[in-house]
Amino acid sequence: MNLQAIAREWRHALFNQFPRIERLASRLYALVPGNLRLGKDFCTWLAFMETSEHWSLPELQGYQMTCLRRLLTSLKAHSPYYASLLAEVEINRIRELADFQNLVPSLPRSTFRDRYGQILSRDWRRMNRVKASTSGTTGQSLQFFHLTADNGREWAALCHQWRRVGYDPFHSIRAEFRGLTTSPSGVDIIPHSQMIRCSILDMNQSQIGFFGEQIRRAGVTYFHGYPSAVYLLARRIKEYGISFPQPKGILLASEMVYQWQLEDIKAVFPQARIFAHYGCAERCILAGWCETEPTYHVLPQYSLVEIDQDSSEILGTNLYNYINAFIRYRLTDTVIDPSWEPCPECHRPYVPRLKAIGGRTEDFLFSPRRGWIPPAIITFPFKGLRGIRETQIFQTKPEEITIHFIAEKNISAEVVDADRQTIAAGMQRLLGTDIHCRFVEVDEIPRSKSGKFKWVVSELTQPH
């Protein structure tokens, strides 16, 4: 373990034992000027994206090819999987997308999982890295690494898109509705990140009133959250007749956005500019709405994106992950009505443009204690499993859920049982202790012709 990792663990243990020290340190850190607080990597990447959005399309495509050749050269030297795959490939001859497509095959998620040890760079232990995982909405969470320095680029890319609706990463303050909180009050105050986080569980009248008080006190100007969570917030505000702070903008993420959600959100927050973005934990694509219409513009400085002409499936290449590369990686999500021409309204050379993302349409789960639980938050108990490979969730009555699962081959029953206990404990944390979790081991989970399946299936009447 390196010194930075030891320091992080020590700091985490100290703050857990003395939370007042953490709050004080957080408030002091918030006083640091934004460019120092956000870091050199963030500022460099943000400046680059702000400049390069005015480049021509050929200039951006040339930049992508330069990054791609650099990445493939490194993988050929350090990744056993790609050393074999690229053995006969003259990387310097890859000058355009068609060359890349002809020489390098696509990478299904199953291959990445099964060949992970060979895909991993031989130098991975010497790299400054952070662990990451997919959300699990495929019923199959993946674990992998990103370079630590890449976090600045990730945040810069998001803020570059959010600027289309006025968000200022150095001054804007946001309220997040996209996860769990550590505070029993249901609100975490995080001054150094210029945000507060509001729990999306227990959205009753008194709790929403408390959210409003904290949002006013913090000076929040933007809401950021799952579309399903912001929709439920808006719906409860309308039902209860609560006077709630009005944001300048609402930033939607992590889920598909439906028209029926937007109608309720706009009715309750009529002055807010609404922006949605689409991305993935593998960092193979990032796309955000244009400020002129709800059409996704793919960010070409971030990754290299292709659309399978036969299936309309998204293939993404992370141009910056040298540890466990995602090359022509199949995301299983599909697109509707893609265009390869720059936007005639904003004129950015950001292609492809996507009318809509055809991802999975999961159901909500219902808790007698907490009401409707958005699908994105249900993924938390399913991350980091060691013995269970795939899952599918069913709900036929309010007090019970059934989880079908496929266990990894050649794994011990003790490891699988530990995963089941982890899932059950996590689901009871989300849904309440009066929910019963029933597990059924299966040999396979039925899929559509595209290989997809619905992860959360409910027979209860849904909130929309």
PALODREN-80045 format. One record per residue (C-alpha): residue in three letters; residue number from 1; x, y, z. Coordinates in nm, 4 decimals. Example, Ala and Ser with C-alpha at 12.3 -4.5 7.8 and 13.67 -1.06 7.14 Angstrom:
2
ALA|1|1.2300|-0.4500|0.7800;
SER|2|1.3670|-0.1060|0.7140;
This chain:
464
MET|1|0.0000|0.0000|0.0000;
ASN|2|0.1459|0.3422|-0.0967;
LEU|3|0.1733|0.6398|0.1375;
GLN|4|-0.1251|0.8180|-0.0170;
ALA|5|-0.3475|0.5143|0.0417;
ILE|6|-0.2250|0.4868|0.4024;
ALA|7|-0.2962|0.8563|0.4549;
ARG|8|-0.6485|0.8204|0.3113;
GLU|9|-0.7243|0.5257|0.5402;
TRP|10|-0.5873|0.7103|0.8446;
ARG|11|-0.7868|1.0226|0.7601;
HIS|12|-1.1047|0.8175|0.7058;
ALA|13|-1.0633|0.6420|1.0419;
LEU|14|-0.9987|0.9734|1.2198;
PHE|15|-1.3037|1.1435|1.0707;
ASN|16|-1.5282|0.8458|1.1502;
GLN|17|-1.4227|0.8621|1.5136;
PHE|18|-1.4357|1.2417|1.5391;
PRO|19|-1.7044|1.3721|1.2981;
ARG|20|-1.6765|1.7273|1.4328;
ILE|21|-1.3173|1.7413|1.3095;
GLU|22|-1.4373|1.6394|0.9630;
ARG|23|-1.7056|1.9105|0.9590;
LEU|24|-1.4555|2.1747|1.0693;
ALA|25|-1.1966|2.0611|0.8130;
SER|26|-1.4638|2.0602|0.5424;
ARG|27|-1.5707|2.4169|0.6218;
LEU|28|-1.2110|2.5398|0.6267;
TYR|29|-1.1384|2.3624|0.2974;
ALA|30|-1.4396|2.5340|0.1409;
LEU|31|-1.2627|2.8689|0.1948;
VAL|32|-0.9777|2.7670|-0.0359;
PRO|33|-1.0013|2.9401|-0.3789;
GLY|34|-1.1843|2.7280|-0.6353;
ASN|35|-0.8901|2.6752|-0.8706;
LEU|36|-0.6786|2.5378|-0.5850;
ARG|37|-0.9613|2.3344|-0.4339;
LEU|38|-1.0619|2.1720|-0.7629;
GLY|39|-0.7018|2.1053|-0.8601;
LYS|40|-0.4706|2.1440|-1.1567;
ASP|41|-0.6051|1.8410|-1.3471;
PHE|42|-0.9606|1.9746|-1.3309;
CYS|43|-0.8666|2.3265|-1.4368;
THR|44|-0.6456|2.2064|-1.7225;
TRP|45|-0.9125|1.9749|-1.8618;
LEU|46|-1.1923|2.2303|-1.8223;
ALA|47|-0.9880|2.4926|-2.0091;
PHE|48|-0.9108|2.2411|-2.2850;
MET|49|-1.2782|2.1476|-2.3299;
GLU|50|-1.3877|2.5092|-2.3323;
THR|51|-1.1327|2.5808|-2.6079;
SER|52|-1.1750|2.2651|-2.8142;
GLU|53|-1.5548|2.2962|-2.8411;
HIS|54|-1.4740|2.5645|-3.1012;
TRP|55|-1.2512|2.3335|-3.3052;
SER|56|-1.3616|2.1892|-3.6363;
LEU|57|-1.4900|1.8335|-3.6509;
PRO|58|-1.1740|1.7089|-3.8350;
GLU|59|-0.9566|1.8663|-3.5643;
LEU|60|-1.1440|1.6823|-3.2886;
GLN|61|-1.1347|1.3571|-3.4820;
GLY|62|-0.7593|1.4000|-3.5308;
TYR|63|-0.7227|1.4504|-3.1550;
GLN|64|-0.9159|1.1284|-3.0907;
MET|65|-0.6918|0.9296|-3.3271;
THR|66|-0.3770|1.0658|-3.1590;
CYS|67|-0.5077|0.9589|-2.8171;
LEU|68|-0.6128|0.6222|-2.9568;
ARG|69|-0.2740|0.5400|-3.1109;
ARG|70|-0.1003|0.6376|-2.7857;
LEU|71|-0.3354|0.4123|-2.5878;
LEU|72|-0.3045|0.1125|-2.8210;
THR|73|0.0756|0.1410|-2.8227;
SER|74|0.0793|0.1249|-2.4422;
LEU|75|-0.1633|-0.1687|-2.4346;
LYS|76|0.0405|-0.3621|-2.6903;
ALA|77|0.3425|-0.3274|-2.4624;
HIS|78|0.1796|-0.3870|-2.1228;
SER|79|-0.1531|-0.5772|-2.1528;
PRO|80|-0.1230|-0.9535|-2.2281;
TYR|81|-0.4694|-0.9581|-2.3873;
TYR|82|-0.3979|-0.6660|-2.6197;
ALA|83|-0.0391|-0.7728|-2.6853;
SER|84|-0.1849|-1.0843|-2.8473;
LEU|85|-0.4757|-0.9067|-3.0138;
LEU|86|-0.2586|-0.6297|-3.1634;
ALA|87|0.0462|-0.8429|-3.2446;
GLU|88|0.0015|-0.8026|-3.6220;
VAL|89|-0.1475|-0.4524|-3.6120;
GLU|90|0.0641|-0.1568|-3.7265;
ILE|91|-0.0810|0.1013|-3.4900;
ASN|92|0.0698|0.4014|-3.6701;
ARG|93|-0.1401|0.3105|-3.9744;
ILE|94|-0.4624|0.3736|-3.7824;
ARG|95|-0.5487|0.7182|-3.9182;
GLU|96|-0.9293|0.7165|-3.9084;
LEU|97|-1.2218|0.5370|-3.7478;
ALA|98|-1.2645|0.2840|-4.0306;
ASP|99|-0.9043|0.1617|-3.9835;
PHE|100|-0.9684|0.1090|-3.6140;
GLN|101|-1.2934|-0.0783|-3.6756;
ASN|102|-1.1327|-0.3088|-3.9326;
LEU|103|-0.8312|-0.3958|-3.7176;
VAL|104|-0.9674|-0.4195|-3.3620;
PRO|105|-1.2728|-0.6302|-3.2662;
SER|106|-1.5418|-0.5114|-3.0270;
LEU|107|-1.5332|-0.6057|-2.6591;
PRO|108|-1.8511|-0.7506|-2.5017;
ARG|109|-1.8994|-0.7059|-2.1275;
SER|110|-1.8758|-1.0838|-2.0793;
THR|111|-1.5312|-1.0926|-2.2424;
PHE|112|-1.4089|-0.8062|-2.0253;
ARG|113|-1.5240|-0.9959|-1.7168;
ASP|114|-1.3864|-1.3342|-1.8226;
ARG|115|-1.0519|-1.2040|-1.9536;
TYR|116|-1.0002|-0.9300|-1.6959;
GLY|117|-0.6726|-1.0749|-1.5668;
GLN|118|-0.5244|-1.0657|-1.9176;
ILE|119|-0.6671|-0.7227|-2.0052;
LEU|120|-0.5123|-0.5730|-1.6909;
SER|121|-0.1793|-0.3979|-1.7480;
ARG|122|0.1258|-0.5764|-1.6097;
ASP|123|0.2168|-0.2465|-1.4386;
TRP|124|-0.1178|-0.1973|-1.2652;
ARG|125|0.0235|-0.2262|-0.9107;
ARG|126|0.2631|0.0607|-0.9778;
MET|127|-0.0110|0.2906|-1.1076;
ASN|128|-0.1867|0.5445|-0.8872;
ARG|129|-0.5393|0.4093|-0.9194;
VAL|130|-0.8893|0.4106|-0.7737;
LYS|131|-1.1349|0.1217|-0.7728;
ALA|132|-1.4640|0.1658|-0.9554;
SER|133|-1.7675|-0.0441|-1.0425;
THR|134|-2.0708|-0.0341|-1.2652;
SER|135|-2.4098|0.0389|-1.1113;
GLY|136|-2.5366|-0.3158|-1.1485;
THR|137|-2.8506|-0.2297|-1.3452;
THR|138|-2.7516|-0.5040|-1.5877;
GLY|139|-2.7868|-0.7430|-1.2956;
GLN|140|-2.4116|-0.7917|-1.3246;
SER|141|-2.1860|-0.5321|-1.1596;
LEU|142|-1.8280|-0.5065|-1.2872;
GLN|143|-1.5278|-0.3939|-1.0820;
PHE|144|-1.2212|-0.2277|-1.2354;
PHE|145|-0.9757|0.0607|-1.1976;
HIS|146|-0.9315|0.4174|-1.3198;
LEU|147|-0.6177|0.6285|-1.2870;
THR|148|-0.6557|0.8597|-0.9866;
ALA|149|-0.5583|1.1600|-1.1990;
ASP|150|-0.8494|1.0861|-1.4325;
ASN|151|-1.1008|1.2019|-1.1711;
GLY|152|-1.0166|1.5640|-1.2522;
ARG|153|-1.0962|1.5039|-1.6182;
GLU|154|-1.4239|1.3324|-1.5280;
TRP|155|-1.5459|1.6232|-1.3149;
ALA|156|-1.4276|1.8782|-1.5721;
ALA|157|-1.6238|1.7001|-1.8469;
LEU|158|-1.9429|1.7087|-1.6397;
CYS|159|-1.9006|2.0745|-1.5475;
HIS|160|-1.8231|2.1641|-1.9095;
GLN|161|-2.1638|2.0239|-2.0039;
TRP|162|-2.3470|2.1756|-1.7059;
ARG|163|-2.2207|2.5201|-1.8061;
ARG|164|-2.4778|2.5072|-2.0874;
VAL|165|-2.7450|2.5847|-1.8274;
GLY|166|-2.5356|2.8291|-1.6263;
TYR|167|-2.3645|2.6033|-1.3714;
ASP|168|-2.0366|2.7520|-1.2438;
PRO|169|-1.8082|2.4875|-1.0892;
PHE|170|-1.6223|2.7531|-0.8896;
HIS|171|-1.9265|2.9202|-0.7310;
SER|172|-2.2551|2.7331|-0.7854;
ILE|173|-2.3928|2.5326|-0.4930;
ARG|174|-2.5996|2.2226|-0.5607;
ALA|175|-2.8309|1.9877|-0.3749;
GLU|176|-2.7960|1.6220|-0.4685;
PHE|177|-3.0877|1.3799|-0.4795;
ARG|178|-2.8998|1.0734|-0.5954;
GLY|179|-2.7914|0.8523|-0.3106;
LEU|180|-2.7817|0.7709|0.0571;
THR|181|-2.6729|1.0027|0.3361;
THR|182|-2.4606|0.9364|0.6435;
SER|183|-2.6417|1.1844|0.8684;
PRO|184|-2.9512|1.0546|1.0539;
SER|185|-3.1217|1.3818|0.9587;
GLY|186|-3.1247|1.2762|0.5930;
VAL|187|-2.9078|1.5709|0.4849;
ASP|188|-2.5284|1.5719|0.4543;
ILE|189|-2.3594|1.9130|0.4466;
ILE|190|-2.0478|1.8959|0.2254;
PRO|191|-1.9054|2.2515|0.2025;
HIS|192|-1.5760|2.1585|0.0335;
SER|193|-1.7739|2.0183|-0.2622;
GLN|194|-2.0165|2.3130|-0.2608;
MET|195|-2.3110|2.0804|-0.2109;
ILE|196|-2.5554|1.9203|0.0242;
ARG|197|-2.6903|1.5686|-0.0252;
CYS|198|-3.0548|1.4917|0.0532;
SER|199|-3.1638|1.1327|0.1112;
ILE|200|-3.4087|1.0075|-0.1491;
LEU|201|-3.5630|0.7745|0.1064;
ASP|202|-3.8453|0.8802|0.3415;
MET|203|-3.9778|1.1667|0.1286;
ASN|204|-4.2609|1.2496|0.3695;
GLN|205|-4.4010|1.5963|0.4303;
SER|206|-4.1835|1.6898|0.7288;
GLN|207|-3.8669|1.5576|0.5640;
ILE|208|-3.9257|1.7538|0.2438;
GLY|209|-3.9882|2.0642|0.4527;
PHE|210|-3.6534|2.0025|0.6234;
PHE|211|-3.4861|1.9641|0.2831;
GLY|212|-3.6219|2.3044|0.1847;
GLU|213|-3.4843|2.4683|0.5000;
GLN|214|-3.1381|2.3231|0.4449;
ILE|215|-3.1394|2.4177|0.0753;
ARG|216|-3.2238|2.7795|0.1609;
ARG|217|-2.9625|2.7915|0.4358;
ALA|218|-2.6891|2.6557|0.2075;
GLY|219|-2.7712|2.8945|-0.0780;
VAL|220|-2.8331|2.6125|-0.3246;
THR|221|-2.8907|2.7204|-0.6850;
TYR|222|-2.8903|2.3834|-0.8681;
PHE|223|-3.0489|2.0450|-0.8043;
HIS|224|-2.8640|1.7334|-0.9215;
GLY|225|-3.0167|1.3887|-0.9119;
TYR|226|-3.1766|1.0818|-1.0597;
PRO|227|-3.4772|1.1770|-1.2773;
SER|228|-3.6875|0.9344|-1.0720;
ALA|229|-3.5792|1.1001|-0.7458;
VAL|230|-3.6357|1.4592|-0.8621;
TYR|231|-3.9706|1.3502|-1.0058;
LEU|232|-4.0775|1.2023|-0.6705;
LEU|233|-3.9608|1.5185|-0.4931;
ALA|234|-4.1685|1.7342|-0.7293;
ARG|235|-4.4691|1.5074|-0.6953;
ARG|236|-4.4567|1.5156|-0.3139;
ILE|237|-4.4148|1.8948|-0.3096;
LYS|238|-4.7232|1.9246|-0.5284;
GLU|239|-4.9252|1.6747|-0.3206;
TYR|240|-4.8376|1.8359|0.0123;
GLY|241|-4.8632|2.1955|-0.1124;
ILE|242|-4.5163|2.2780|0.0233;
SER|243|-4.3431|2.6083|-0.0519;
PHE|244|-4.0057|2.4902|-0.1765;
PRO|245|-3.6922|2.6778|-0.2996;
GLN|246|-3.6769|2.7288|-0.6745;
PRO|247|-3.3438|2.6367|-0.8398;
LYS|248|-3.1869|2.8016|-1.1433;
GLY|249|-3.1312|2.4624|-1.3003;
ILE|250|-3.1935|2.0904|-1.2549;
LEU|251|-2.9204|1.8475|-1.3602;
LEU|252|-3.0528|1.4967|-1.4304;
ALA|253|-2.8261|1.1920|-1.4407;
SER|254|-2.7883|0.8125|-1.4237;
GLU|255|-3.1302|0.7131|-1.5617;
MET|256|-3.3479|0.7484|-1.8678;
VAL|257|-3.5602|1.0635|-1.8660;
TYR|258|-3.9305|1.0251|-1.9404;
GLN|259|-4.1725|1.2906|-2.0586;
TRP|260|-4.4147|1.2195|-1.7741;
GLN|261|-4.1323|1.2903|-1.5267;
LEU|262|-4.0425|1.6171|-1.6977;
GLU|263|-4.4036|1.7359|-1.6904;
ASP|264|-4.4261|1.7112|-1.3110;
ILE|265|-4.0757|1.8539|-1.2600;
LYS|266|-4.1495|2.1539|-1.4832;
ALA|267|-4.4859|2.2131|-1.3150;
VAL|268|-4.3216|2.2441|-0.9714;
PHE|269|-3.9993|2.4173|-1.0838;
PRO|270|-4.1179|2.6264|-1.3811;
GLN|271|-3.8185|2.8644|-1.3922;
ALA|272|-3.5485|2.5963|-1.3772;
ARG|273|-3.3442|2.5130|-1.6845;
ILE|274|-3.3367|2.1342|-1.7156;
PHE|275|-3.0332|1.9458|-1.8398;
ALA|276|-2.9765|1.5707|-1.8661;
HIS|277|-2.6597|1.3771|-1.9338;
TYR|278|-2.5811|1.0148|-2.0077;
GLY|279|-2.2629|0.8332|-1.9127;
CYS|280|-2.1282|0.5118|-1.7682;
ALA|281|-1.8915|0.4060|-1.4910;
GLU|282|-1.6473|0.2675|-1.7492;
ARG|283|-1.6147|0.6249|-1.8848;
CYS|284|-1.6653|0.5120|-2.2437;
ILE|285|-1.9222|0.7771|-2.3284;
LEU|286|-2.0485|1.1090|-2.1980;
ALA|287|-2.3331|1.2901|-2.3706;
GLY|288|-2.5457|1.5830|-2.2613;
TRP|289|-2.8460|1.7761|-2.3833;
CYS|290|-2.7957|2.0765|-2.6042;
GLU|291|-2.9075|2.4005|-2.4406;
THR|292|-3.1497|2.4545|-2.7289;
GLU|293|-3.3312|2.1175|-2.7285;
PRO|294|-3.3309|1.7837|-2.5409;
THR|295|-3.0962|1.6065|-2.7824;
TYR|296|-2.7798|1.4380|-2.6515;
HIS|297|-2.4466|1.5624|-2.7891;
VAL|298|-2.1655|1.3100|-2.7400;
LEU|299|-1.8465|1.4675|-2.5978;
PRO|300|-1.5627|1.3667|-2.8374;
GLN|301|-1.2762|1.4904|-2.6140;
TYR|302|-1.3942|1.2385|-2.3538;
SER|303|-1.4047|0.9111|-2.5498;
LEU|304|-1.4436|0.7588|-2.8951;
VAL|305|-1.8029|0.6517|-2.9621;
GLU|306|-1.9416|0.4290|-3.2370;
ILE|307|-2.2953|0.3103|-3.3142;
ASP|308|-2.3456|-0.0458|-3.4382;
GLN|309|-2.5359|-0.0025|-3.7656;
ASP|310|-2.7195|-0.3329|-3.7276;
SER|311|-2.8250|-0.3212|-3.3611;
SER|312|-2.8005|0.0547|-3.2833;
GLU|313|-2.5886|-0.0459|-2.9823;
ILE|314|-2.3330|0.1979|-2.8385;
LEU|315|-1.9650|0.1013|-2.8561;
GLY|316|-1.7318|0.3210|-2.6539;
THR|317|-1.3551|0.3469|-2.6195;
ASN|318|-1.2107|0.5055|-2.3066;
LEU|319|-0.9113|0.6930|-2.4475;
TYR|320|-0.7405|0.7419|-2.1096;
ASN|321|-0.7639|0.4121|-1.9188;
TYR|322|-0.4233|0.2434|-1.9435;
ILE|323|-0.4906|0.0037|-1.6517;
ASN|324|-0.7838|-0.2122|-1.7675;
ALA|325|-0.8705|-0.0851|-2.1093;
PHE|326|-1.2216|-0.0534|-2.2526;
ILE|327|-1.1691|-0.0736|-2.6291;
ARG|328|-1.4743|-0.0757|-2.8591;
TYR|329|-1.6629|-0.1803|-2.5483;
ARG|330|-2.0276|-0.2786|-2.6007;
LEU|331|-2.2469|-0.0889|-2.3546;
THR|332|-2.5679|-0.2842|-2.4440;
ASP|333|-2.7623|0.0457|-2.4445;
THR|334|-2.9015|0.1511|-2.7805;
VAL|335|-2.9643|0.4874|-2.9430;
ILE|336|-3.2563|0.6343|-3.1301;
ASP|337|-3.2145|0.8461|-3.4429;
PRO|338|-2.8374|0.9192|-3.4345;
SER|339|-2.6915|1.1987|-3.6469;
TRP|340|-2.3292|1.2474|-3.7475;
GLU|341|-2.3708|1.6124|-3.8428;
PRO|342|-2.2830|1.8930|-3.5945;
CYS|343|-2.5758|2.0631|-3.4247;
PRO|344|-2.7193|2.3419|-3.6430;
GLU|345|-2.8226|2.5374|-3.3307;
CYS|346|-2.5181|2.5382|-3.0989;
HIS|347|-2.2674|2.4534|-3.3805;
ARG|348|-2.0452|2.2423|-3.1528;
PRO|349|-1.8654|1.9637|-3.3439;
TYR|350|-1.9968|1.7094|-3.0932;
VAL|351|-2.1074|1.3947|-3.2743;
PRO|352|-2.2863|1.1675|-3.2822;
ARG|353|-2.6040|1.3470|-3.1707;
LEU|354|-2.8648|1.1181|-3.0189;
LYS|355|-3.2366|1.1857|-3.0039;
ALA|356|-3.2758|0.9395|-2.7176;
ILE|357|-3.0988|0.6576|-2.5355;
GLY|358|-3.2775|0.3241|-2.5440;
GLY|359|-3.1562|0.1779|-2.2150;
ARG|360|-3.3266|-0.0560|-1.9740;
THR|361|-3.6651|0.0480|-1.8399;
GLU|362|-3.6614|-0.0754|-1.4826;
ASP|363|-3.9573|-0.0684|-1.2448;
PHE|364|-3.9637|0.1022|-0.9057;
LEU|365|-3.9691|-0.1093|-0.5891;
PHE|366|-4.2235|-0.0321|-0.3179;
SER|367|-4.1594|-0.0180|0.0555;
PRO|368|-4.4545|-0.0050|0.2989;
ARG|369|-4.2359|0.2102|0.5219;
ARG|370|-4.0670|0.4382|0.2668;
GLY|371|-4.2851|0.4368|-0.0427;
TRP|372|-4.1467|0.4147|-0.3958;
ILE|373|-3.7721|0.3576|-0.4288;
PRO|374|-3.6073|0.4740|-0.7555;
PRO|375|-3.4268|0.1991|-0.9500;
ALA|376|-3.0854|0.3687|-0.9546;
ILE|377|-3.0502|0.3570|-0.5765;
ILE|378|-3.1413|-0.0128|-0.5647;
THR|379|-2.8005|-0.0926|-0.7174;
PHE|380|-2.6037|-0.0067|-0.4016;
PRO|381|-2.6364|-0.3472|-0.2258;
PHE|382|-2.5253|-0.5291|-0.5419;
LYS|383|-2.1819|-0.3697|-0.5787;
GLY|384|-1.8696|-0.5608|-0.4832;
LEU|385|-2.0242|-0.9099|-0.4829;
ARG|386|-1.7733|-1.1956|-0.5072;
GLY|387|-1.9810|-1.5084|-0.5569;
ILE|388|-2.3006|-1.3926|-0.7288;
ARG|389|-2.2605|-1.3087|-1.0981;
GLU|390|-2.6069|-1.1960|-1.2160;
THR|391|-2.9323|-1.1006|-1.0447;
GLN|392|-3.2918|-1.0162|-1.1325;
ILE|393|-3.5378|-0.8659|-0.8830;
PHE|394|-3.9121|-0.9375|-0.8662;
GLN|395|-4.1833|-0.7819|-0.6510;
THR|396|-4.5374|-0.9203|-0.6479;
LYS|397|-4.6470|-0.7925|-0.3052;
PRO|398|-4.5399|-0.4904|-0.0999;
GLU|399|-4.3740|-0.6769|0.1872;
GLU|400|-4.1576|-0.9176|-0.0164;
ILE|401|-3.9040|-0.9190|-0.2959;
THR|402|-3.7627|-1.2224|-0.4744;
ILE|403|-3.4089|-1.2173|-0.6119;
HIS|404|-3.3123|-1.4661|-0.8805;
PHE|405|-2.9358|-1.5108|-0.8988;
ILE|406|-2.6660|-1.6975|-1.0878;
ALA|407|-2.3579|-1.7947|-0.8855;
GLU|408|-2.0046|-1.7830|-1.0208;
LYS|409|-1.8655|-2.1196|-1.1244;
ASN|410|-1.6210|-2.2904|-0.8875;
ILE|411|-1.7038|-2.0555|-0.6004;
SER|412|-1.7660|-2.1757|-0.2474;
ALA|413|-2.1132|-2.1860|-0.0941;
GLU|414|-1.9818|-1.9696|0.1929;
VAL|415|-1.8920|-1.6858|-0.0442;
VAL|416|-2.2319|-1.7027|-0.2169;
ASP|417|-2.4081|-1.7064|0.1210;
ALA|418|-2.2088|-1.4004|0.2312;
ASP|419|-2.3203|-1.2187|-0.0856;
ARG|420|-2.6825|-1.3092|-0.0118;
GLN|421|-2.6505|-1.1675|0.3380;
THR|422|-2.4932|-0.8490|0.1990;
ILE|423|-2.7780|-0.8044|-0.0485;
ALA|424|-3.0480|-0.8749|0.2112;
ALA|425|-2.8950|-0.6303|0.4614;
GLY|426|-2.8613|-0.3621|0.1947;
MET|427|-3.2173|-0.4078|0.0694;
GLN|428|-3.3538|-0.3847|0.4243;
ARG|429|-3.1574|-0.0646|0.4729;
LEU|430|-3.3203|0.0787|0.1612;
LEU|431|-3.6701|-0.0664|0.1946;
GLY|432|-3.7055|-0.1154|0.5706;
THR|433|-3.6562|-0.4118|0.8018;
ASP|434|-4.0128|-0.5339|0.7497;
ILE|435|-3.9267|-0.6325|0.3894;
HIS|436|-3.8497|-1.0011|0.3381;
CYS|437|-3.5871|-1.0988|0.0788;
ARG|438|-3.6252|-1.4399|-0.0829;
PHE|439|-3.3431|-1.5824|-0.2968;
VAL|440|-3.3819|-1.8298|-0.5818;
GLU|441|-3.0736|-1.9696|-0.7566;
VAL|442|-3.1277|-2.0200|-1.1304;
ASP|443|-2.9172|-2.1535|-1.4166;
GLU|444|-2.9960|-1.8648|-1.6484;
ILE|445|-3.1952|-1.5429|-1.6738;
PRO|446|-3.4122|-1.5141|-1.9877;
ARG|447|-3.2933|-1.2435|-2.2253;
SER|448|-3.4254|-1.0683|-2.5322;
LYS|449|-3.2681|-1.1163|-2.8757;
SER|450|-3.0331|-0.8262|-2.7986;
GLY|451|-2.9015|-1.0083|-2.4921;
LYS|452|-3.0684|-0.7692|-2.2471;
PHE|453|-3.3074|-0.8406|-1.9661;
LYS|454|-3.5165|-0.6294|-1.7327;
TRP|455|-3.3385|-0.6168|-1.3979;
VAL|456|-3.6254|-0.4942|-1.1750;
VAL|457|-3.9681|-0.6400|-1.2477;
SER|458|-4.2686|-0.5351|-1.0387;
GLU|459|-4.6314|-0.6421|-1.0622;
LEU|460|-4.7370|-0.3507|-0.8412;
THR|461|-4.8956|-0.0427|-0.9987;
GLN|462|-4.6087|0.1952|-1.0719;
PRO|463|-4.5982|0.5595|-0.9474;
HIS|464|-4.6447|0.7086|-1.2953;
